[in-house]
Amino acid sequence: MIIALVNNKGGVAKTTTAVNLAAGLATRTRRVLLADLDSQGSASFSLGVARADLAPSSAEVLLDGVPIRSAIRPTSVEGLDLLTGSMALANADLALADVKGRERRLAEALAPVRNDYAFILLDCPPSLSMVPINALVAADAFLVPVTPQYLAVEGLVNLMEATELLRRGTGARASLLGLVLTQVDRRPKVTGEVIDLIRGHYGDRVFKTEIPINVRLSEAPSFGQTIFGHDPSSSGADAYRRLAAEVLQRCRQDGKK
């Protein structure tokens, strides 16, 4: 199953979720591929790849037609492979402007390896530009990390409307797998109010698991590790284990529909 992680707002722990959810799924399934589609390359750095070692990356695959198998590499996490990000992705809109079928480039690139993996996770940049559009067209489902803040809720409404327009305009088949609450600190009263607002509006589309603010989650990328490698007993590791289990459960339920 191909899952795109999207949000047009930055700072919502999207990459943290992509990396640690991918690692969590890798411990429960055969093989997982994490595709870093962000020009900042944060998911790649979080898994210990140095800036000088990013190429060949998703940019060469998406923009230059490099075969994807030659760009995929293993990680230190058993069962988890990586397609790195690259600053060259920042020019994707311009590079693909006159390309016929440009919104399907990623789907076509992933096709040769799709059956090699139980899950392919697509870590998208915080926008709804050509790269996230490609991800939504390629994906079976999309997952939205959201922080429990009022402005994030307003942005979420806009995002959901935009993804529906994209689905209609591009023929993307990706459906909403769920919303995951990230960077949760329930000490302030307002946090609980916003969470109640989100859960009240979106109901069971919101995952039960909430990802807490956790210093170990913040530290892990600087060591080039997932939270499971950095501190497997932390509250952050426990949360991403539970999220991986929920994702698996939802995917199995969707497969039975």
PyRosetta script that sets phi, psi and omega in degrees:
from pyrosetta import init, pose_from_sequence

init()
pose = pose_from_sequence("MIIALVNNKGGVAKTTTAVNLAAGLATRTRRVLLADLDSQGSASFSLGVARADLAPSSAEVLLDGVPIRSAIRPTSVEGLDLLTGSMALANADLALADVKGRERRLAEALAPVRNDYAFILLDCPPSLSMVPINALVAADAFLVPVTPQYLAVEGLVNLMEATELLRRGTGARASLLGLVLTQVDRRPKVTGEVIDLIRGHYGDRVFKTEIPINVRLSEAPSFGQTIFGHDPSSSGADAYRRLAAEVLQRCRQDGKK")
pose.set_psi(1, 136.4)
pose.set_omega(1, 178.9)
pose.set_phi(2, -101.9)
pose.set_psi(2, 124.6)
pose.set_omega(2, -177.6)
pose.set_phi(3, -123.4)
pose.set_psi(3, 123.8)
pose.set_omega(3, 176.1)
pose.set_phi(4, -95.0)
pose.set_psi(4, 132.3)
pose.set_omega(4, 174.0)
pose.set_phi(5, -100.1)
pose.set_psi(5, 115.3)
pose.set_omega(5, -172.1)
pose.set_phi(6, -131.0)
pose.set_psi(6, 147.8)
pose.set_omega(6, 166.8)
pose.set_phi(7, -171.8)
pose.set_psi(7, 129.2)
pose.set_omega(7, -179.4)
pose.set_phi(8, -80.9)
pose.set_psi(8, 2.8)
pose.set_omega(8, 174.5)
pose.set_phi(9, -106.0)
pose.set_psi(9, 134.3)
pose.set_omega(9, 177.0)
pose.set_phi(10, -82.4)
pose.set_psi(10, 169.8)
pose.set_omega(10, 175.2)
pose.set_phi(11, 73.4)
pose.set_psi(11, 25.3)
pose.set_omega(11, -178.6)
pose.set_phi(12, -109.3)
pose.set_psi(12, 15.6)
pose.set_omega(12, 179.6)
pose.set_phi(13, 66.1)
pose.set_psi(13, 33.6)
pose.set_omega(13, 179.8)
pose.set_phi(14, -66.2)
pose.set_psi(14, -48.6)
pose.set_omega(14, 180.0)
pose.set_phi(15, -67.7)
pose.set_psi(15, -39.9)
pose.set_omega(15, 175.7)
pose.set_phi(16, -56.8)
pose.set_psi(16, -41.6)
pose.set_omega(16, 179.2)
pose.set_phi(17, -69.7)
pose.set_psi(17, -42.3)
pose.set_omega(17, 179.4)
pose.set_phi(18, -59.5)
pose.set_psi(18, -47.5)
pose.set_omega(18, -176.8)
pose.set_phi(19, -65.8)
pose.set_psi(19, -48.9)
pose.set_omega(19, -173.9)
pose.set_phi(20, -79.4)
pose.set_psi(20, -29.8)
pose.set_omega(20, 173.1)
pose.set_phi(21, -67.9)
pose.set_psi(21, -42.0)
pose.set_omega(21, 177.7)
pose.set_phi(22, -59.9)
pose.set_psi(22, -43.9)
pose.set_omega(22, 179.0)
pose.set_phi(23, -66.3)
pose.set_psi(23, -39.7)
pose.set_omega(23, 178.3)
pose.set_phi(24, -64.0)
pose.set_psi(24, -40.0)
pose.set_omega(24, 177.9)
pose.set_phi(25, -68.7)
pose.set_psi(25, -34.4)
pose.set_omega(25, -178.8)
pose.set_phi(26, -64.4)
pose.set_psi(26, -28.3)
pose.set_omega(26, 178.6)
pose.set_phi(27, -77.9)
pose.set_psi(27, -13.9)
pose.set_omega(27, -175.0)
pose.set_phi(28, -111.8)
pose.set_psi(28, -14.1)
pose.set_omega(28, -175.7)
pose.set_phi(29, -129.8)
pose.set_psi(29, -178.3)
pose.set_omega(29, -178.1)
pose.set_phi(30, -63.4)
pose.set_psi(30, -71.0)
pose.set_omega(30, -176.5)
pose.set_phi(31, -142.6)
pose.set_psi(31, 149.0)
pose.set_omega(31, 179.6)
pose.set_phi(32, -133.4)
pose.set_psi(32, 139.6)
pose.set_omega(32, 173.3)
pose.set_phi(33, -114.7)
pose.set_psi(33, 129.2)
pose.set_omega(33, 172.7)
pose.set_phi(34, -106.1)
pose.set_psi(34, 119.0)
pose.set_omega(34, 178.0)
pose.set_phi(35, -102.5)
pose.set_psi(35, 115.4)
pose.set_omega(35, 178.3)
pose.set_phi(36, -85.6)
pose.set_psi(36, 108.5)
pose.set_omega(36, -177.1)
pose.set_phi(37, -107.1)
pose.set_psi(37, 15.2)
pose.set_omega(37, -178.3)
pose.set_phi(38, -100.7)
pose.set_psi(38, 133.8)
pose.set_omega(38, 179.8)
pose.set_phi(39, -63.0)
pose.set_psi(39, -21.2)
pose.set_omega(39, 178.5)
pose.set_phi(40, -76.6)
pose.set_psi(40, -18.8)
pose.set_omega(40, 176.4)
pose.set_phi(41, 66.5)
pose.set_psi(41, 24.6)
pose.set_omega(41, -173.6)
pose.set_phi(42, -63.5)
pose.set_psi(42, -38.8)
pose.set_omega(42, 179.1)
pose.set_phi(43, -64.1)
pose.set_psi(43, -38.2)
pose.set_omega(43, 178.9)
pose.set_phi(44, -65.4)
pose.set_psi(44, -45.7)
pose.set_omega(44, 178.3)
pose.set_phi(45, -63.0)
pose.set_psi(45, -36.9)
pose.set_omega(45, -179.3)
pose.set_phi(46, -64.3)
pose.set_psi(46, -22.7)
pose.set_omega(46, 178.7)
pose.set_phi(47, -101.9)
pose.set_psi(47, 15.7)
pose.set_omega(47, 170.9)
pose.set_phi(48, 89.2)
pose.set_psi(48, 12.2)
pose.set_omega(48, 178.6)
pose.set_phi(49, -86.2)
pose.set_psi(49, 128.5)
pose.set_omega(49, 178.9)
pose.set_phi(50, -77.2)
pose.set_psi(50, 153.8)
pose.set_omega(50, -179.2)
pose.set_phi(51, -55.5)
pose.set_psi(51, -38.7)
pose.set_omega(51, -178.1)
pose.set_phi(52, -70.1)
pose.set_psi(52, -13.5)
pose.set_omega(52, -175.0)
pose.set_phi(53, -109.2)
pose.set_psi(53, 15.0)
pose.set_omega(53, -175.8)
pose.set_phi(54, -69.9)
pose.set_psi(54, -35.7)
pose.set_omega(54, -177.6)
pose.set_phi(55, -78.7)
pose.set_psi(55, 145.7)
pose.set_omega(55, -5.5)
pose.set_phi(56, -73.9)
pose.set_psi(56, 142.8)
pose.set_omega(56, -171.5)
pose.set_phi(57, -125.4)
pose.set_psi(57, -174.9)
pose.set_omega(57, 176.7)
pose.set_phi(58, -63.0)
pose.set_psi(58, -24.9)
pose.set_omega(58, 178.2)
pose.set_phi(59, -64.6)
pose.set_psi(59, -46.4)
pose.set_omega(59, 178.9)
pose.set_phi(60, -64.1)
pose.set_psi(60, -36.5)
pose.set_omega(60, 179.6)
pose.set_phi(61, -68.8)
pose.set_psi(61, -47.6)
pose.set_omega(61, -174.8)
pose.set_phi(62, -76.1)
pose.set_psi(62, -40.2)
pose.set_omega(62, -172.2)
pose.set_phi(63, -97.7)
pose.set_psi(63, -31.0)
pose.set_omega(63, -173.9)
pose.set_phi(64, -110.8)
pose.set_psi(64, -3.9)
pose.set_omega(64, 178.3)
pose.set_phi(65, 76.4)
pose.set_psi(65, 19.5)
pose.set_omega(65, 176.4)
pose.set_phi(66, -64.7)
pose.set_psi(66, 132.9)
pose.set_omega(66, 179.5)
pose.set_phi(67, -57.3)
pose.set_psi(67, 133.3)
pose.set_omega(67, -172.2)
pose.set_phi(68, -64.3)
pose.set_psi(68, -32.6)
pose.set_omega(68, -178.9)
pose.set_phi(69, -61.1)
pose.set_psi(69, -30.2)
pose.set_omega(69, -179.0)
pose.set_phi(70, -77.2)
pose.set_psi(70, -12.5)
pose.set_omega(70, -177.7)
pose.set_phi(71, -104.2)
pose.set_psi(71, -19.3)
pose.set_omega(71, -179.6)
pose.set_phi(72, -74.7)
pose.set_psi(72, 139.1)
pose.set_omega(72, 179.3)
pose.set_phi(73, -134.6)
pose.set_psi(73, 155.3)
pose.set_omega(73, 175.7)
pose.set_phi(74, -75.7)
pose.set_psi(74, 162.4)
pose.set_omega(74, 174.1)
pose.set_phi(75, -118.7)
pose.set_psi(75, -179.9)
pose.set_omega(75, 178.0)
pose.set_phi(76, -74.0)
pose.set_psi(76, -10.9)
pose.set_omega(76, 179.1)
pose.set_phi(77, -90.2)
pose.set_psi(77, 122.2)
pose.set_omega(77, -179.0)
pose.set_phi(78, -60.1)
pose.set_psi(78, 128.7)
pose.set_omega(78, 178.5)
pose.set_phi(79, 87.1)
pose.set_psi(79, -4.5)
pose.set_omega(79, -178.1)
pose.set_phi(80, -111.0)
pose.set_psi(80, 119.5)
pose.set_omega(80, 174.4)
pose.set_phi(81, -105.3)
pose.set_psi(81, 162.9)
pose.set_omega(81, -174.7)
pose.set_phi(82, -135.4)
pose.set_psi(82, 137.7)
pose.set_omega(82, 166.3)
pose.set_phi(83, -110.9)
pose.set_psi(83, 112.2)
pose.set_omega(83, -170.2)
pose.set_phi(84, -71.1)
pose.set_psi(84, 160.8)
pose.set_omega(84, 172.1)
pose.set_phi(85, -89.9)
pose.set_psi(85, 179.5)
pose.set_omega(85, -177.9)
pose.set_phi(86, -165.7)
pose.set_psi(86, 146.9)
pose.set_omega(86, 176.8)
pose.set_phi(87, -60.0)
pose.set_psi(87, -25.0)
pose.set_omega(87, 179.4)
pose.set_phi(88, -61.2)
pose.set_psi(88, -20.7)
pose.set_omega(88, 178.4)
pose.set_phi(89, -67.0)
pose.set_psi(89, -18.7)
pose.set_omega(89, 178.9)
pose.set_phi(90, -62.9)
pose.set_psi(90, -22.0)
pose.set_omega(90, -179.4)
pose.set_phi(91, -98.4)
pose.set_psi(91, 12.6)
pose.set_omega(91, -173.1)
pose.set_phi(92, -60.7)
pose.set_psi(92, -42.4)
pose.set_omega(92, -178.6)
pose.set_phi(93, -60.0)
pose.set_psi(93, -43.1)
pose.set_omega(93, -179.6)
pose.set_phi(94, -70.9)
pose.set_psi(94, -43.2)
pose.set_omega(94, -177.1)
pose.set_phi(95, -65.5)
pose.set_psi(95, -31.0)
pose.set_omega(95, -176.6)
pose.set_phi(96, -100.1)
pose.set_psi(96, 2.6)
pose.set_omega(96, -173.0)
pose.set_phi(97, -54.3)
pose.set_psi(97, -40.9)
pose.set_omega(97, -175.7)
pose.set_phi(98, -107.1)
pose.set_psi(98, 13.8)
pose.set_omega(98, -177.3)
pose.set_phi(99, -87.8)
pose.set_psi(99, 126.1)
pose.set_omega(99, 177.9)
pose.set_phi(100, -67.9)
pose.set_psi(100, 135.1)
pose.set_omega(100, -178.6)
pose.set_phi(101, 66.8)
pose.set_psi(101, 30.0)
pose.set_omega(101, -173.4)
pose.set_phi(102, -60.9)
pose.set_psi(102, -28.2)
pose.set_omega(102, -178.0)
pose.set_phi(103, -75.9)
pose.set_psi(103, -7.5)
pose.set_omega(103, -179.5)
pose.set_phi(104, -108.4)
pose.set_psi(104, 7.1)
pose.set_omega(104, -176.7)
pose.set_phi(105, -59.6)
pose.set_psi(105, -43.3)
pose.set_omega(105, -178.1)
pose.set_phi(106, -69.3)
pose.set_psi(106, -42.0)
pose.set_omega(106, 178.5)
pose.set_phi(107, -58.1)
pose.set_psi(107, -43.1)
pose.set_omega(107, 179.3)
pose.set_phi(108, -67.7)
pose.set_psi(108, -36.9)
pose.set_omega(108, 179.9)
pose.set_phi(109, -67.7)
pose.set_psi(109, -36.8)
pose.set_omega(109, -177.6)
pose.set_phi(110, -78.3)
pose.set_psi(110, -20.6)
pose.set_omega(110, -173.8)
pose.set_phi(111, -52.0)
pose.set_psi(111, -43.5)
pose.set_omega(111, -177.3)
pose.set_phi(112, -65.1)
pose.set_psi(112, -22.7)
pose.set_omega(112, -176.1)
pose.set_phi(113, -112.4)
pose.set_psi(113, 0.2)
pose.set_omega(113, -174.7)
pose.set_phi(114, -55.2)
pose.set_psi(114, -43.5)
pose.set_omega(114, -177.3)
pose.set_phi(115, -79.4)
pose.set_psi(115, -2.6)
pose.set_omega(115, 177.8)
pose.set_phi(116, -80.3)
pose.set_psi(116, -16.2)
pose.set_omega(116, -171.2)
pose.set_phi(117, -127.2)
pose.set_psi(117, 145.3)
pose.set_omega(117, 172.9)
pose.set_phi(118, -71.7)
pose.set_psi(118, -37.1)
pose.set_omega(118, 178.5)
pose.set_phi(119, -139.0)
pose.set_psi(119, 141.8)
pose.set_omega(119, 168.2)
pose.set_phi(120, -122.6)
pose.set_psi(120, 119.4)
pose.set_omega(120, 179.3)
pose.set_phi(121, -104.6)
pose.set_psi(121, 133.2)
pose.set_omega(121, -177.9)
pose.set_phi(122, -111.1)
pose.set_psi(122, 110.9)
pose.set_omega(122, 178.6)
pose.set_phi(123, -89.4)
pose.set_psi(123, 108.3)
pose.set_omega(123, -172.7)
pose.set_phi(124, -95.4)
pose.set_psi(124, 155.5)
pose.set_omega(124, 174.3)
pose.set_phi(125, -70.7)
pose.set_psi(125, 160.6)
pose.set_omega(125, -178.0)
pose.set_phi(126, -78.7)
pose.set_psi(126, 72.3)
pose.set_omega(126, 179.4)
pose.set_phi(127, -164.8)
pose.set_psi(127, 177.9)
pose.set_omega(127, 171.3)
pose.set_phi(128, -123.0)
pose.set_psi(128, 49.1)
pose.set_omega(128, 178.8)
pose.set_phi(129, -87.7)
pose.set_psi(129, -164.5)
pose.set_omega(129, -171.9)
pose.set_phi(130, -63.3)
pose.set_psi(130, -34.5)
pose.set_omega(130, -178.8)
pose.set_phi(131, -68.5)
pose.set_psi(131, -50.4)
pose.set_omega(131, 175.3)
pose.set_phi(132, -61.7)
pose.set_psi(132, -33.2)
pose.set_omega(132, 175.7)
pose.set_phi(133, -61.6)
pose.set_psi(133, -44.4)
pose.set_omega(133, 175.9)
pose.set_phi(134, -59.1)
pose.set_psi(134, -40.4)
pose.set_omega(134, -179.2)
pose.set_phi(135, -64.9)
pose.set_psi(135, -42.8)
pose.set_omega(135, 180.0)
pose.set_phi(136, -67.2)
pose.set_psi(136, -34.1)
pose.set_omega(136, 177.0)
pose.set_phi(137, -70.1)
pose.set_psi(137, -37.0)
pose.set_omega(137, -178.4)
pose.set_phi(138, -77.1)
pose.set_psi(138, -26.6)
pose.set_omega(138, -169.8)
pose.set_phi(139, -81.8)
pose.set_psi(139, 155.0)
pose.set_omega(139, 169.8)
pose.set_phi(140, -85.8)
pose.set_psi(140, -29.5)
pose.set_omega(140, -176.9)
pose.set_phi(141, -153.7)
pose.set_psi(141, 161.8)
pose.set_omega(141, 174.6)
pose.set_phi(142, -130.5)
pose.set_psi(142, 148.6)
pose.set_omega(142, -178.3)
pose.set_phi(143, -120.9)
pose.set_psi(143, 137.1)
pose.set_omega(143, -176.2)
pose.set_phi(144, -118.9)
pose.set_psi(144, 109.9)
pose.set_omega(144, 170.6)
pose.set_phi(145, -75.2)
pose.set_psi(145, 136.8)
pose.set_omega(145, -179.3)
pose.set_phi(146, -143.5)
pose.set_psi(146, 136.5)
pose.set_omega(146, 177.4)
pose.set_phi(147, -89.3)
pose.set_psi(147, 146.0)
pose.set_omega(147, -178.2)
pose.set_phi(148, -78.5)
pose.set_psi(148, 70.8)
pose.set_omega(148, 177.7)
pose.set_phi(149, -132.3)
pose.set_psi(149, 146.6)
pose.set_omega(149, -174.7)
pose.set_phi(150, -59.1)
pose.set_psi(150, -42.3)
pose.set_omega(150, -179.7)
pose.set_phi(151, -66.5)
pose.set_psi(151, -33.1)
pose.set_omega(151, 177.2)
pose.set_phi(152, -66.3)
pose.set_psi(152, -34.2)
pose.set_omega(152, 178.5)
pose.set_phi(153, -66.6)
pose.set_psi(153, -42.4)
pose.set_omega(153, 177.0)
pose.set_phi(154, -61.5)
pose.set_psi(154, -42.0)
pose.set_omega(154, 178.2)
pose.set_phi(155, -65.7)
pose.set_psi(155, -32.2)
pose.set_omega(155, 179.6)
pose.set_phi(156, -65.0)
pose.set_psi(156, -41.2)
pose.set_omega(156, 177.6)
pose.set_phi(157, -59.2)
pose.set_psi(157, -46.0)
pose.set_omega(157, 179.3)
pose.set_phi(158, -63.3)
pose.set_psi(158, -40.5)
pose.set_omega(158, -179.9)
pose.set_phi(159, -62.5)
pose.set_psi(159, -45.4)
pose.set_omega(159, -178.1)
pose.set_phi(160, -64.1)
pose.set_psi(160, -38.8)
pose.set_omega(160, 177.1)
pose.set_phi(161, -65.8)
pose.set_psi(161, -41.5)
pose.set_omega(161, -178.8)
pose.set_phi(162, -66.2)
pose.set_psi(162, -41.0)
pose.set_omega(162, 179.8)
pose.set_phi(163, -66.3)
pose.set_psi(163, -34.5)
pose.set_omega(163, 177.5)
pose.set_phi(164, -66.8)
pose.set_psi(164, -39.9)
pose.set_omega(164, 176.5)
pose.set_phi(165, -63.7)
pose.set_psi(165, -40.3)
pose.set_omega(165, 178.9)
pose.set_phi(166, -65.0)
pose.set_psi(166, -40.7)
pose.set_omega(166, 178.1)
pose.set_phi(167, -58.9)
pose.set_psi(167, -43.1)
pose.set_omega(167, -179.4)
pose.set_phi(168, -70.6)
pose.set_psi(168, -39.6)
pose.set_omega(168, -174.2)
pose.set_phi(169, -78.0)
pose.set_psi(169, -27.3)
pose.set_omega(169, -175.3)
pose.set_phi(170, -111.9)
pose.set_psi(170, -10.3)
pose.set_omega(170, -175.8)
pose.set_phi(171, 78.8)
pose.set_psi(171, 14.9)
pose.set_omega(171, 178.6)
pose.set_phi(172, -60.9)
pose.set_psi(172, 137.5)
pose.set_omega(172, -177.5)
pose.set_phi(173, -101.0)
pose.set_psi(173, -1.6)
pose.set_omega(173, -175.6)
pose.set_phi(174, -62.1)
pose.set_psi(174, 130.0)
pose.set_omega(174, 176.7)
pose.set_phi(175, -108.6)
pose.set_psi(175, 162.3)
pose.set_omega(175, -178.9)
pose.set_phi(176, -72.8)
pose.set_psi(176, 115.9)
pose.set_omega(176, 174.8)
pose.set_phi(177, -77.1)
pose.set_psi(177, -37.5)
pose.set_omega(177, 177.8)
pose.set_phi(178, 163.1)
pose.set_psi(178, 166.4)
pose.set_omega(178, 174.0)
pose.set_phi(179, -104.4)
pose.set_psi(179, 135.8)
pose.set_omega(179, 177.9)
pose.set_phi(180, -119.5)
pose.set_psi(180, 125.9)
pose.set_omega(180, 179.8)
pose.set_phi(181, -78.3)
pose.set_psi(181, 125.2)
pose.set_omega(181, -176.8)
pose.set_phi(182, -121.4)
pose.set_psi(182, 163.5)
pose.set_omega(182, 177.8)
pose.set_phi(183, 51.8)
pose.set_psi(183, 45.3)
pose.set_omega(183, -175.4)
pose.set_phi(184, -84.9)
pose.set_psi(184, 124.3)
pose.set_omega(184, 173.7)
pose.set_phi(185, -128.0)
pose.set_psi(185, 104.1)
pose.set_omega(185, -172.6)
pose.set_phi(186, -84.6)
pose.set_psi(186, 4.1)
pose.set_omega(186, 179.4)
pose.set_phi(187, -65.9)
pose.set_psi(187, -46.2)
pose.set_omega(187, 175.9)
pose.set_phi(188, -71.1)
pose.set_psi(188, 139.4)
pose.set_omega(188, -179.1)
pose.set_phi(189, -59.8)
pose.set_psi(189, -35.6)
pose.set_omega(189, -175.8)
pose.set_phi(190, -62.9)
pose.set_psi(190, -29.6)
pose.set_omega(190, 179.2)
pose.set_phi(191, -61.1)
pose.set_psi(191, -47.4)
pose.set_omega(191, 178.2)
pose.set_phi(192, -62.1)
pose.set_psi(192, -35.8)
pose.set_omega(192, 179.3)
pose.set_phi(193, -65.4)
pose.set_psi(193, -43.4)
pose.set_omega(193, -179.0)
pose.set_phi(194, -68.6)
pose.set_psi(194, -40.6)
pose.set_omega(194, 177.9)
pose.set_phi(195, -61.6)
pose.set_psi(195, -42.9)
pose.set_omega(195, 177.7)
pose.set_phi(196, -62.0)
pose.set_psi(196, -37.1)
pose.set_omega(196, 178.6)
pose.set_phi(197, -64.2)
pose.set_psi(197, -46.3)
pose.set_omega(197, -179.7)
pose.set_phi(198, -64.7)
pose.set_psi(198, -48.1)
pose.set_omega(198, -178.6)
pose.set_phi(199, -67.1)
pose.set_psi(199, -34.8)
pose.set_omega(199, 178.5)
pose.set_phi(200, -66.0)
pose.set_psi(200, -35.8)
pose.set_omega(200, -177.5)
pose.set_phi(201, -82.6)
pose.set_psi(201, -41.5)
pose.set_omega(201, -173.4)
pose.set_phi(202, -101.4)
pose.set_psi(202, -9.0)
pose.set_omega(202, 172.9)
pose.set_phi(203, 57.8)
pose.set_psi(203, -133.4)
pose.set_omega(203, -174.4)
pose.set_phi(204, -76.1)
pose.set_psi(204, 2.2)
pose.set_omega(204, 172.5)
pose.set_phi(205, -74.7)
pose.set_psi(205, -13.1)
pose.set_omega(205, 175.7)
pose.set_phi(206, -90.6)
pose.set_psi(206, 127.3)
pose.set_omega(206, 177.6)
pose.set_phi(207, -60.4)
pose.set_psi(207, 145.5)
pose.set_omega(207, 176.9)
pose.set_phi(208, -65.5)
pose.set_psi(208, -37.7)
pose.set_omega(208, -178.9)
pose.set_phi(209, -67.2)
pose.set_psi(209, 133.0)
pose.set_omega(209, 173.5)
pose.set_phi(210, -114.7)
pose.set_psi(210, 134.2)
pose.set_omega(210, -179.9)
pose.set_phi(211, -90.6)
pose.set_psi(211, 115.2)
pose.set_omega(211, -176.2)
pose.set_phi(212, -79.3)
pose.set_psi(212, 159.5)
pose.set_omega(212, 165.7)
pose.set_phi(213, -64.8)
pose.set_psi(213, 127.2)
pose.set_omega(213, -174.1)
pose.set_phi(214, -148.9)
pose.set_psi(214, 123.6)
pose.set_omega(214, -176.0)
pose.set_phi(215, -61.8)
pose.set_psi(215, -30.7)
pose.set_omega(215, 179.8)
pose.set_phi(216, -66.6)
pose.set_psi(216, -35.0)
pose.set_omega(216, 175.4)
pose.set_phi(217, -63.9)
pose.set_psi(217, -37.2)
pose.set_omega(217, 179.1)
pose.set_phi(218, -70.8)
pose.set_psi(218, -33.5)
pose.set_omega(218, -177.5)
pose.set_phi(219, -76.8)
pose.set_psi(219, -35.6)
pose.set_omega(219, -169.0)
pose.set_phi(220, -51.9)
pose.set_psi(220, -45.1)
pose.set_omega(220, -178.6)
pose.set_phi(221, -59.9)
pose.set_psi(221, -32.2)
pose.set_omega(221, -179.1)
pose.set_phi(222, -68.1)
pose.set_psi(222, -18.0)
pose.set_omega(222, 175.9)
pose.set_phi(223, -99.2)
pose.set_psi(223, 1.9)
pose.set_omega(223, -178.5)
pose.set_phi(224, 66.2)
pose.set_psi(224, 33.0)
pose.set_omega(224, -175.4)
pose.set_phi(225, -128.3)
pose.set_psi(225, 156.1)
pose.set_omega(225, 167.6)
pose.set_phi(226, -77.5)
pose.set_psi(226, 170.8)
pose.set_omega(226, 179.1)
pose.set_phi(227, -64.7)
pose.set_psi(227, -26.7)
pose.set_omega(227, -179.6)
pose.set_phi(228, -72.5)
pose.set_psi(228, -30.0)
pose.set_omega(228, 175.9)
pose.set_phi(229, -82.5)
pose.set_psi(229, -33.4)
pose.set_omega(229, -175.5)
pose.set_phi(230, -79.7)
pose.set_psi(230, -48.2)
pose.set_omega(230, 179.4)
pose.set_phi(231, -155.1)
pose.set_psi(231, 84.4)
pose.set_omega(231, -174.6)
pose.set_phi(232, -65.8)
pose.set_psi(232, -15.1)
pose.set_omega(232, -179.4)
pose.set_phi(233, -96.7)
pose.set_psi(233, 2.7)
pose.set_omega(233, -177.0)
pose.set_phi(234, -74.9)
pose.set_psi(234, 164.5)
pose.set_omega(234, 177.4)
pose.set_phi(235, -66.4)
pose.set_psi(235, -30.8)
pose.set_omega(235, 177.4)
pose.set_phi(236, -65.7)
pose.set_psi(236, -43.1)
pose.set_omega(236, 178.3)
pose.set_phi(237, -63.7)
pose.set_psi(237, -42.7)
pose.set_omega(237, 179.0)
pose.set_phi(238, -61.0)
pose.set_psi(238, -41.9)
pose.set_omega(238, -179.1)
pose.set_phi(239, -64.3)
pose.set_psi(239, -42.9)
pose.set_omega(239, -178.7)
pose.set_phi(240, -73.4)
pose.set_psi(240, -27.1)
pose.set_omega(240, 171.3)
pose.set_phi(241, -63.3)
pose.set_psi(241, -45.7)
pose.set_omega(241, -178.9)
pose.set_phi(242, -67.2)
pose.set_psi(242, -36.9)
pose.set_omega(242, 177.5)
pose.set_phi(243, -65.2)
pose.set_psi(243, -41.9)
pose.set_omega(243, 178.2)
pose.set_phi(244, -60.2)
pose.set_psi(244, -40.7)
pose.set_omega(244, 178.8)
pose.set_phi(245, -64.8)
pose.set_psi(245, -39.7)
pose.set_omega(245, 178.3)
pose.set_phi(246, -66.5)
pose.set_psi(246, -41.0)
pose.set_omega(246, 178.9)
pose.set_phi(247, -61.2)
pose.set_psi(247, -45.8)
pose.set_omega(247, 178.2)
pose.set_phi(248, -59.4)
pose.set_psi(248, -43.6)
pose.set_omega(248, -179.7)
pose.set_phi(249, -62.4)
pose.set_psi(249, -44.1)
pose.set_omega(249, -179.5)
pose.set_phi(250, -66.2)
pose.set_psi(250, -39.5)
pose.set_omega(250, 179.7)
pose.set_phi(251, -65.3)
pose.set_psi(251, -39.1)
pose.set_omega(251, 177.7)
pose.set_phi(252, -66.5)
pose.set_psi(252, -38.9)
pose.set_omega(252, 178.0)
pose.set_phi(253, -65.7)
pose.set_psi(253, -42.6)
pose.set_omega(253, 179.2)
pose.set_phi(254, -63.7)
pose.set_psi(254, -34.7)
pose.set_omega(254, -179.8)
pose.set_phi(255, -69.1)
pose.set_psi(255, -19.6)
pose.set_omega(255, 179.9)
pose.set_phi(256, -90.3)
pose.set_psi(256, -10.9)
pose.set_omega(256, -176.8)
pose.set_phi(257, -75.8)
pose.dump_pdb("model.pdb")
